[in-house]
Amino acid sequence: MRIATWNVNSLNKRLPRVEEWLQYAEPDILCLQETKVSDSAFPHLTFGALGYESVHHGSGQWNGVAILSKVGIDEANVVNGFCEGLEADQDTRLITAVCGGVRVSSAYVPNGRSVGSEHYEYKLSWFDRLRSHLEQTADPDSPVVVCGDFNVAPEDRDVWDPAAFVGSTHVTDPERDAVRRLEDWGLVDAFRVLYPDTDRLYTYWDYRAGDFHNHRGMRIDLMLVTKALAERATWAIVDRNARKGKLPSDHAPLVVDFREP
């Protein structure tokens, strides 16, 4: 099974690129973030023509998350946002579905903007709700994937220059601790399973100042999986080619292959 995640930074702008990418990358499951479309405007028919069922949680101008699947979607168990009992996901940043026996969540974690701001505190509280959501809806002993744009670089080696990020979001101890709490629940960074010692592997490059061409990036798009899947991971790549060319997203797709159990 091939699972991918991609922050497309506006599906309206990127749809032809996503269609092209699906045809050559052929993921079984693709999680999208920052679609920036409403549920009514999501192109289900376009993806259906390529063989994908799809579900989407979005309200329009900002945010928005989706799951595309060639291995089925259990429509009865799709969860938009957080489960009952938790503060609602007003920003449409999370969607969960069961695809081919795997519980998949596509997440777009808040940016946080600046350390100590109300946006930063909201980011940390959002992570807390995500952890609670997992505790109440998932089993760490079964196949579970939580992937997407986490807006956190888990380690210093996941940014091009740690000194350039001192005092900034994405690298602070509370943000990294929030990711570790998800791992403490039972998740593993699938990319690091396959690339445990390799540095300078990024998924995001700012549009400005030639950051992509100078490889000034960050690894903030993650695929966290339970042990049941981590043990089956066989291959992974960040598809830098999808970050090139005309009107690219500022993120590249992360792809991980898992062998059948």
N, C-alpha and C positions, 0 to 999 in steps of 0.2 A: 504494500500500500504506500502510495506517495502522497504526503501531506505537505501543503505549502501555506505560507502566510505572507501577506503583502499589504502594506499601507499604500493605497493608490492615490491619495491626496486629490480627490475629486474624480468620481467615476464618469461624470459627464465629459470631462476633459480626457480621460484615459481609456475609455471603453474600447476603441479600436486596438490599443496596445494590449489590453487585457485579453481580448479575443485572440489576437495573434499569439500571445504568450501561452494561453491555454492549449492552443493547437500544437505548439512545439514542445512544451514542457510536460503536458499530459498528466497533471496531478489528479489523483482520485478525489482529493478534498482540497479546496482552496478557501482559506479564511481571508476576508478583506476588511480593511479598516479605513476610516475617513472617506467613506463613500460620498458624503455630502449630498445625498438625495433622500427624498421621502420614500416611505414604503410604496406609495402609489406610483412613484416614478421609477422604481427599481426595474431593470431590464430582465425580468424573469424569462421572457420569451427568447431573448437573444442568447442567454446561457442555455436555455432548454434546447435550442437548435444545435448546440455543441455537445449535448448529452448530459447536461448538469441540471439536477434539481437545485433549488436555491431558496434560502430564507434570509430575510433582511430585517434589521431593526434600525430605523432612521427617521428623522423628522424633517430633514431638508438641508438647510444651508450649511450646517456644521456636523461634524462627527459622523456617525452611521457605521454599522458593522454588518457583515454578511457571511454566510457559509454556503459554498457551492459543493455539490457532491455527485460523483458518478456511482457511488455505492449505496445510494438511498439516503433518505432523511425520514426519521420517525416524526412525522408532523404532529402527532399527539403529544409529544414530549419536548417540543421546542419551548425554550424559556427566553423571553425578551427581558434583558436586564437581570436584576438580582431576584432571588426566589422570595416567596411570601415571607413576611416577618422582618425583612430588611428594608431600609430606606430605599425608595425607588430609584432606578437609574434614569433620572430626568434627562440626561445628556445623550442617551442612546449609544452607550459605549460597550455593551456586552450582549452577546447572543450565544445560546447554547443549544446544541442539537445532537442526537445520536445518529451517527453515520456508519453503516457497515459494522455495527457492534462497538464502535468507539464513541465515547462521549467527548464532544468537541466544543470548545468555547473560543470564540473570536473576540479579543479584547482590545480596546483602545484606551489605555490608561491616560488620565489627564496629564497635561504637560507640567504643571506646577509653576511655570513662569519664573518666579523668583523666590529664593529661599526665605522662609519666614512669612511670606504673604498668605492671604486667605486662600489663594489658589494652590499654594504648596500644601497647606493643611488639608485642603479638600482632597488633594492627590493621596495623601497618606490615609485619610479616612476611607477613600475609595478602595485602596488596597485592603484595608481591614474588612470591608464588606465583601470583597472578592474572596478573602480567606474564609469568612463565615459562610458565604455561598457554597464554596467547595465542601465545607464540613457538613452542610445540611443536604447537599444534593448528590454528592459523588462518593465513590469508594476508592481509596488509594490502592487497593489490591486489584482493581479492574482497569481496563484500558481507558485512560483519560488524557486528553490533550487540552492545554490552555495556551493559546498562542496569540501573537499579535504584536502591536506596538506598545511596549511597556514603558517607554520614555524613561528607562533606567539602564545605564551601562553597569552590569553587575560587578566588574572589577576595573582597576586602573588600566589594564591592558586592553580593555574594550573601548578606549578612546585614543585618538591619535596622539594627544599630548596631555597627560594629567594636569600639568601646570597651567594649561590654558583654561581649565574648568574649575579652578579653585574658587570657591564661593558661589558656584553656579548650581542649578538643579541638575538632575540626572545622575549625579555622582555622590550625593551626600550619604552619610551613614544611615539616616532614617529610611531613605528610599531603597538603598541596597538591603537593609534589614527587612523591609517589606517583601522584597523578592525572596529573601532567605526564609521568611515565614511560610511562603507558599511551598518552598522546597521542603521545609520541615513537615508540612502536612503529608508529603509523599511524592513531590514532583522533582524531576531531574531535567537539567538543561540539555536537551537532546543534541544540540550542536557541539557542546563541550564533551559529550560522550565520545564523539567521533574526532574532535579536534581539541584534545585536552591541553596541549602545550603550544598551540600555534597562536601567534599574536597578529595584530594588524588585519583582523578579519572584521569588516564593518558591514552594516546594513543600511546606514543613513549617512548622507552627505548634504550639507547645506547647499542651496542653490548659489549662494553668494561667493565671491572671491575665488572662484575656481577650486572650491574644496574637493569636488569629485576628482578632477584631473590631478590634483595634488595629493589625493588619498588622505585628506583630513576628515576622517569619518568617525562614526560611533556605532557600536553594536548594541542597539536598543530594541530590535525586533527579535523576540525570543520564541522558542517552542519548548514549553515545559510539559513533560510527559511523566506518567507514572512508571514505576519499575517494569510493569508488565509490557510496556512499549519500549522503554529505554534499552532493555535487553535484546530487542529485535531491530534496533537501528543499525542500518548497514551502510548508509551513504548520505551525505549532505552537501549542500552548496548554497552560497549566496550568489544569485544570478546577476552579476554586475552588468551583463549585456542589456538587461531590462532597464537599467539606470541611464543608458546611453541614448543618443539619437534625439529626435524632435519631441518636445513636450513630455519629458519623462517625469515620473514621480520623483521626489527626493529620497525615496526608499527603494531598495531592491528586494525582490522576493527571496525568502528563505525557504528552501526545499529540503525535506528529510524523507528518506525511504526506509520502510520497515518491512522486514520479511514476515510472511504469514506464520501464525503460531503453529 
